[in-house]
Amino acid sequence: MKRRDFLRVAAGATAAAALPLGQRFAHADGADCPRYLFIVEGNGFEPASVLTDTARAAIDETMGSPIGGDRWWYNRMRHDSPLEVATPDFETAHALGPLRDEGLVDQATVLLGLSSRIVGGGHSGYHGSLASARTIGGQPGGPTIDAHLAALDSVRQDTPFEAFRVGVGGGRPIDFGTCAYAARDTAPLILDAGAAYEFAYGAFAEGAAGRAFDRRERMLRLAAEDLAAAERRFTGDMSERAKLGSYGRSIESLLETQEILRGMRSSVVAPPAIAGGLAPLARFHALVDLAVSTLIDDLTHVAVVGSGTGGSFSLTYSSISGTGRHDMQHTSGGDPAMLQAIRDVNRAQVAAIAAGARRLADAGLLDRTVIVWVGDNGEQHHSTASEFPILLLGGSGVGLRSGGRTVVYPGVNSSENRQLSNLWNTMGYLAGESLDTFGGEEGDLRKAAGPLAELM
């Protein structure tokens, strides 16, 4: 990563972690705290991908006409209370076969019917799906749920990183369009897989990654010197001077993190480095695996992995098709091969998520970890944000009800519809916080406050 890009990450990476070091790391309560892994899919997570035969039959009974081969059906649902359907047949859904392969059926819940029209839909909701607020002009309307949870003492505890955010995108080393610390305050996703590995495990690795860790400290110290010199020369107004002070505190916090990582060297074994030149799906698999490692090793308790998010909605999954995702979606209505390619991409992503969940289970941590797979724009390519299908895994040890079932909430036209913000509220409750009004919906925009009772 170039020095300029590195410093952009450094300036933002600790914006939510500006508490004094002793205060930030004074709440270690052991391994019982919740962990969260958010997987965000760009432009193409359709309800049909996670619809089992059993769930289809249950929904058909409530509608005037059966689902058939439809890919979304939010406008046709007529039930006004949640349907809770035992669905041990996850392998009958287009994307969910890997759950059975990894023995995770009893750890999984599919959610259908959640809306989030405040996001806007379209090609990408940018920060919106994780924030339940509108991104306008590239500026988030509020914090994303990962940043909110990562700032809680009950979640952060004594981990060195506030959160670990990585992704697969096109042509950029960093994405600022998926996560946010607050309104108009974006949080970076590292898209360079090698840089992501160095950032997380450079302190514990040999060779290039270890040298990168040492180089990072030198760069931070140089940046601190540059900022100090800029402050001495600065003649602008107080608001601009305050920005310099904020950057300086972020860099100071990262230097403190460097010291904490050095102190963990006797207890953390670095995983193998990520190979260069990986195709997007292989890189996605490697980054999910890396994010899982950071959770297992207590480097963080919140991780985000994006795939084609933050505006990269034309990402090409070259191991499946040479057609970019944007064109794949556009042509899939009349080309069965393109529709199958979309479903193959989703299945490969679930395979990566399931493999990560299996690692967490083998480490005894899946019951303390909530994995959420969510789209960034809604139910279709040019989405109306009327439905955001969800796959949940794990979390039974922190109070999440799961286990071989599908919960179908009333459709967006029902007064009993529930929203994506209610799911984020639920995540707060699992961390011990009454997060009843997370998100930007107010007045008629908010269908109901509080968590999803069917998950608690």
C-alpha positions in Angstrom: 0.0 0.0 0.0 1.3 3.4 -0.9 2.2 5.9 1.9 -0.7 8.2 0.9 -3.2 5.3 1.0 -1.8 4.0 4.2 -2.1 7.4 5.9 -5.8 7.6 4.8 -6.4 4.4 6.6 -4.5 5.5 9.6 -6.4 8.7 9.8 -9.7 6.9 9.9 -8.9 3.5 11.4 -9.1 4.8 15.0 -11.6 7.6 14.7 -13.9 5.6 17.0 -11.2 4.6 19.4 -9.9 7.9 20.7 -10.3 7.1 24.3 -7.1 7.1 26.4 -5.3 3.7 26.3 -5.9 2.7 29.9 -9.6 3.4 29.5 -10.0 1.7 26.2 -8.4 -1.6 27.4 -9.7 -1.8 31.0 -12.8 -4.0 30.4 -11.4 -7.4 29.7 -13.9 -10.0 30.8 -12.6 -13.1 29.1 -13.9 -15.0 26.1 -17.6 -14.6 26.9 -18.2 -11.4 25.0 -20.1 -11.4 21.7 -18.3 -11.4 18.4 -19.7 -10.2 15.1 -18.8 -11.0 11.5 -20.7 -9.0 8.8 -20.5 -10.2 5.2 -21.8 -7.7 2.8 -22.7 -8.7 -0.8 -22.8 -6.0 -3.5 -25.7 -5.9 -6.0 -27.1 -9.4 -6.3 -28.4 -11.1 -3.1 -31.9 -12.2 -4.1 -34.5 -13.9 -1.8 -34.6 -16.9 -4.1 -31.0 -17.7 -3.4 -31.8 -18.6 0.2 -35.4 -20.0 -0.3 -35.7 -23.7 0.6 -38.5 -25.9 -0.7 -40.1 -26.1 2.8 -40.1 -22.3 3.1 -41.5 -21.9 -0.4 -44.4 -24.1 0.4 -45.2 -22.2 3.6 -45.1 -18.8 1.8 -47.2 -20.1 -1.1 -50.0 -20.9 1.3 -50.2 -17.2 2.2 -50.2 -15.8 -1.3 -52.7 -15.5 -4.1 -50.3 -17.2 -6.5 -47.3 -19.4 -5.9 -43.7 -18.1 -6.1 -42.8 -20.5 -8.9 -39.6 -19.4 -10.5 -39.8 -15.8 -9.3 -36.6 -14.3 -7.8 -38.4 -11.9 -5.5 -42.0 -11.5 -4.4 -42.2 -8.9 -1.7 -45.3 -7.2 -3.2 -47.4 -10.4 -3.1 -47.0 -11.5 0.5 -50.3 -11.3 2.4 -49.5 -12.5 5.9 -49.4 -10.0 8.8 -47.5 -12.0 11.4 -44.1 -13.7 11.1 -43.9 -17.2 9.7 -41.5 -19.4 11.5 -40.7 -22.4 9.4 -38.5 -25.3 10.3 -36.3 -25.7 7.2 -33.8 -28.6 7.7 -33.6 -28.8 3.8 -31.2 -25.9 3.3 -29.6 -27.8 0.5 -32.7 -27.2 -1.6 -32.0 -23.4 -1.7 -29.7 -22.3 -4.6 -26.9 -21.0 -2.3 -27.2 -22.9 0.9 -25.9 -26.4 0.2 -22.5 -25.6 1.9 -24.3 -25.3 5.2 -25.1 -29.0 5.2 -21.6 -29.8 3.9 -20.1 -28.2 6.9 -22.7 -29.6 9.4 -24.1 -26.2 10.2 -27.8 -26.6 9.5 -28.7 -26.4 13.2 -26.7 -23.1 13.5 -28.4 -21.3 10.6 -31.5 -19.0 10.3 -32.7 -17.4 7.1 -34.7 -14.1 7.4 -37.0 -13.0 4.6 -39.2 -9.9 4.4 -37.1 -7.3 6.1 -37.2 -3.9 4.3 -35.0 -0.8 4.4 -36.4 1.7 1.9 -34.5 4.5 3.7 -31.4 3.0 2.0 -32.7 3.9 -1.4 -31.8 0.7 -3.2 -30.6 1.1 -6.8 -27.3 -0.4 -7.7 -25.8 0.1 -4.3 -27.0 1.5 -0.9 -23.3 2.2 0.0 -23.2 2.5 3.8 -26.9 2.3 4.0 -27.6 -1.3 4.6 -25.3 -1.5 7.6 -26.5 2.0 8.8 -30.2 1.9 8.0 -29.7 5.5 6.9 -29.3 7.1 3.5 -25.9 7.8 1.9 -26.1 11.1 0.0 -23.3 12.4 -2.2 -21.0 9.6 -0.8 -21.6 10.8 2.8 -23.1 8.3 5.2 -26.3 9.3 7.1 -25.1 7.7 10.3 -22.9 5.0 11.8 -22.9 1.5 10.5 -23.8 -1.2 13.0 -20.2 -2.7 12.9 -18.8 0.7 14.2 -21.5 1.1 16.8 -21.0 -2.3 18.2 -17.2 -2.1 18.1 -17.3 1.1 20.2 -19.1 -0.7 23.1 -17.0 -1.8 26.0 -18.9 -5.0 26.2 -17.7 -5.9 22.7 -14.4 -4.1 22.4 -12.9 -5.3 25.7 -9.1 -5.6 25.4 -8.7 -6.2 21.7 -6.1 -4.1 19.9 -8.3 -3.3 16.8 -11.7 -1.6 17.0 -12.8 -3.6 14.0 -11.2 -5.4 11.0 -12.7 -4.3 7.7 -11.6 -5.8 4.4 -13.2 -6.4 1.0 -13.0 -7.4 -2.6 -13.4 -4.5 -5.0 -12.2 -3.2 -8.3 -9.1 -1.1 -8.9 -8.8 0.6 -5.5 -6.7 -0.3 -2.5 -9.3 1.1 0.0 -13.1 1.5 0.0 -14.7 4.3 2.0 -18.2 3.5 0.7 -19.4 0.6 2.9 -18.8 1.4 6.6 -19.0 4.5 8.7 -18.1 5.7 12.2 -20.8 8.4 12.2 -22.7 10.6 9.8 -20.3 12.0 7.3 -17.4 10.0 8.8 -16.5 7.0 6.7 -14.6 3.9 7.9 -12.1 2.2 5.5 -12.3 -1.3 4.1 -8.9 -2.5 3.0 -9.2 -4.1 -0.5 -5.5 -5.0 -0.9 -5.4 -8.5 0.5 -1.7 -8.4 1.2 -2.1 -5.1 3.0 -5.0 -6.5 5.0 -2.8 -9.4 6.1 0.1 -7.2 7.0 -2.3 -4.9 9.0 -3.7 -7.7 11.1 -0.7 -10.1 11.4 2.4 -8.2 10.6 3.4 -8.0 14.3 3.5 -11.8 14.4 4.8 -12.7 10.9 8.2 -13.2 9.5 9.5 -11.9 6.2 7.7 -9.2 4.2 4.7 -8.9 6.6 6.9 -8.5 9.6 8.9 -5.9 7.8 5.7 -4.1 6.9 4.7 -3.9 10.6 8.0 -2.2 11.4 7.6 0.0 8.4 4.1 1.0 9.5 5.5 2.3 12.8 8.1 4.3 10.9 5.4 5.7 8.7 3.2 6.6 11.6 6.1 8.4 13.3 6.8 10.3 10.2 3.1 11.2 9.9 3.1 12.4 13.5 6.1 14.6 12.7 4.4 16.0 9.6 1.3 16.8 11.5 3.3 18.5 14.3 5.1 20.6 11.7 1.8 21.5 10.0 0.3 22.5 13.3 3.2 24.8 14.0 2.8 26.5 10.6 -1.0 26.5 10.6 -2.7 29.9 10.4 -6.3 28.9 9.6 -9.4 28.9 11.7 -10.0 26.8 14.8 -12.2 24.2 13.0 -9.5 23.4 10.6 -6.9 23.2 13.4 -9.3 20.8 15.2 -9.1 18.5 12.2 -5.3 18.3 12.5 -5.7 17.5 16.2 -8.1 14.7 15.3 -5.6 13.2 12.8 -2.8 13.4 15.4 -4.9 11.6 18.0 -5.7 8.8 15.5 -2.0 8.4 14.7 -1.1 8.3 18.4 -3.7 5.7 19.0 -2.3 3.5 16.2 1.1 3.8 17.7 -0.3 2.6 21.0 -1.9 -0.3 19.1 1.5 -1.2 17.6 2.8 -1.6 21.2 -0.1 -3.8 22.2 0.5 -6.0 19.2 4.1 -6.4 20.2 3.0 -7.5 23.6 0.8 -10.3 22.1 3.6 -11.9 20.1 4.0 -14.8 22.5 0.3 -15.8 22.3 -0.6 -15.3 18.6 0.6 -17.5 15.7 0.3 -15.8 12.3 -1.8 -17.7 9.7 -0.2 -18.2 6.3 0.0 -15.1 4.2 -2.6 -14.6 1.4 -1.2 -15.4 -2.0 -1.1 -12.6 -4.6 -3.0 -12.6 -7.8 -6.1 -14.5 -6.5 -9.3 -14.3 -8.5 -12.1 -12.4 -6.7 -13.9 -15.4 -5.2 -10.7 -17.0 -4.0 -9.7 -13.6 -2.5 -13.1 -13.4 -0.9 -12.6 -16.8 0.6 -9.1 -15.9 1.9 -10.4 -12.6 3.4 -13.3 -14.3 5.2 -10.8 -16.8 6.6 -8.5 -13.9 7.6 -11.4 -12.1 9.3 -12.3 -15.3 11.2 -8.6 -15.6 12.4 -8.8 -12.1 13.8 -11.9 -13.0 15.8 -10.3 -16.3 17.1 -7.1 -14.6 18.0 -8.8 -11.8 19.9 -7.4 -9.1 17.6 -10.9 -7.7 17.3 -14.5 -8.7 18.1 -16.0 -7.1 15.0 -15.1 -7.8 11.4 -16.6 -6.8 8.1 -15.9 -8.5 4.7 -17.4 -6.8 1.6 -17.7 -8.2 -1.9 -18.4 -5.7 -4.7 -19.7 -3.1 -2.2 -19.2 0.7 -2.0 -20.1 1.2 -5.6 -18.0 -1.8 -7.1 -21.2 -3.3 -8.4 -19.7 -4.5 -11.6 -17.1 -6.7 -10.0 -16.2 -9.7 -12.3 -16.1 -13.1 -10.6 -13.7 -14.5 -13.2 -13.6 -18.1 -11.9 -17.4 -18.3 -12.8 -17.9 -15.9 -15.6 -16.0 -13.3 -17.6 -19.1 -11.1 -17.5 -19.1 -8.4 -14.9 -21.8 -8.5 -12.1 -23.6 -5.5 -13.5 -24.0 -7.0 -17.0 -24.6 -10.5 -15.5 -27.6 -9.1 -13.6 -28.9 -7.2 -16.6 -28.9 -10.2 -18.9 -30.0 -12.8 -16.4 -33.7 -12.3 -17.0 -33.4 -13.7 -20.5 -30.2 -15.8 -20.2 -30.4 -18.9 -18.0 -26.7 -19.2 -18.0 -26.2 -15.8 -16.4 -28.9 -16.5 -13.8 -27.0 -19.8 -13.0 -23.8 -17.8 -12.8 -25.3 -15.4 -10.2 -26.4 -18.4 -8.1 -23.0 -20.1 -8.5 -21.4 -16.9 -7.1 -23.7 -16.8 -4.2 -23.1 -20.5 -3.5 -19.3 -20.0 -3.6 -19.7 -17.1 -1.1 -21.8 -19.2 1.3 -19.1 -22.0 1.0 -16.5 -19.4 2.2 -18.8 -18.2 5.0 -19.6 -21.8 6.1 -15.9 -22.7 6.1 -15.3 -19.7 8.4 -18.2 -20.7 10.6 -16.8 -24.2 10.9 -13.4 -22.8 12.0 -15.2 -20.8 14.7 -17.2 -23.9 15.8 -14.0 -26.0 16.0 -12.4 -23.2 18.1 -15.4 -23.2 20.4 -16.4 -19.7 19.4 -19.4 -20.0 17.0 -21.9 -19.9 19.8 -20.3 -16.6 20.8 -20.1 -15.2 17.3 -23.0 -13.9 15.1 -22.3 -14.1 11.4 -24.6 -12.0 9.2 -24.7 -12.2 5.4 -26.6 -9.2 3.9 -26.8 -7.4 0.6 -25.9 -3.8 0.2 -28.8 -2.7 -2.0 -31.8 -5.0 -1.6 -33.7 -7.7 -3.4 -32.7 -7.2 -7.0 -30.3 -5.4 -9.4 -32.1 -2.1 -9.6 -33.4 -2.6 -6.1 -36.3 -0.8 -4.4 -34.8 -1.8 -1.0 -38.1 -3.5 -0.3 -36.5 -6.7 1.0 -33.1 -7.6 2.3 -32.7 -11.4 2.7 -30.4 -12.4 5.5 -28.4 -15.5 6.5 -27.5 -15.8 10.2 -25.1 -18.3 11.7 -24.1 -18.9 15.3 -24.8 -16.7 18.3 -26.6 -19.2 20.5 -24.3 -18.5 23.4 -25.1 -14.7 23.4 -28.9 -15.2 23.2 -29.6 -15.6 19.5 -32.2 -18.1 18.6 -31.2 -20.0 15.4 -31.2 -23.6 14.2 -32.5 -24.9 10.9 -35.3 -22.4 10.3 -36.6 -19.6 8.1 -38.4 -16.6 9.5 -40.6 -14.8 6.9 -41.7 -11.3 8.1 -44.8 -9.7 6.6 -44.1 -7.9 3.3 -43.3 -4.2 2.9 -46.9 -3.4 2.3 -48.0 -4.7 5.7 -48.2 -2.5 8.8 -46.5 -5.4 10.5 -43.4 -5.3 8.2 -40.1 -5.2 10.0 -36.9 -3.5 8.8 -33.3 -4.1 8.6 -32.8 -1.7 11.5 -34.7 -4.1 13.7 -32.1 -6.7 13.0 -29.3 -4.2 14.0 -31.3 -3.4 17.1 -31.2 -7.1 17.9 -27.4 -7.2 17.5 -27.3 -4.4 20.1 -29.5 -6.4 22.5 -27.1 -9.4 22.2 -24.3 -7.1 23.4 -26.4 -5.9 26.4 -27.6 -2.6 24.9 -31.2 -1.5 24.4 -30.5 -0.3 20.8 -34.2 0.4 20.1 -33.9 3.2 17.6 -30.7 2.5 15.6 -30.9 4.0 12.1 -32.3 7.0 10.4 -36.0 6.0 10.1 -38.2 8.5 12.0 -42.0 8.9 12.1 -43.8 7.0 9.4 -40.5 5.6 8.1 -40.0 3.4 11.2 -42.4 0.5 11.3 -41.5 -0.5 14.8 -38.7 0.0 17.3 -36.6 -2.6 19.1 -35.3 -6.1 18.4 -36.8 -8.9 16.4 -38.5 -11.0 19.1 -38.3 -14.2 16.9 -34.5 -14.1 17.2 -34.2 -13.5 20.9 
